[in-house]
Amino acid sequence: MIPAEDPVAEAVTVLASRGHTVEPDNDFENWRVDGGAWLTAGGLLALAIRLGLSAGVGRLQ
């Protein structure tokens, strides 16, 4: 089961709910969005943030 606070799982859920096709590789380490190039987990999070679908992680004070 995926922990509720997993930011990658949240990004996948949000992207998919907005109509994007999100596919993992066999190890769930890289992701393909809408048939594009493979992205790392960080790239996937950055994409979700750039598209305004995720707020990203907070800054440490």
Number of C-alpha atoms within 10 A of each C-alpha: 3 8 8 8 8 9 17 18 15 18 23 22 13 15 22 15 11 10 9 14 14 17 16 16 11 8 7 10 13 17 24 16 18 13 11 10 10 16 18 15 19 14 14 22 24 17 17 20 15 12 11 10 16 17 13 14 9 6 5 4 3
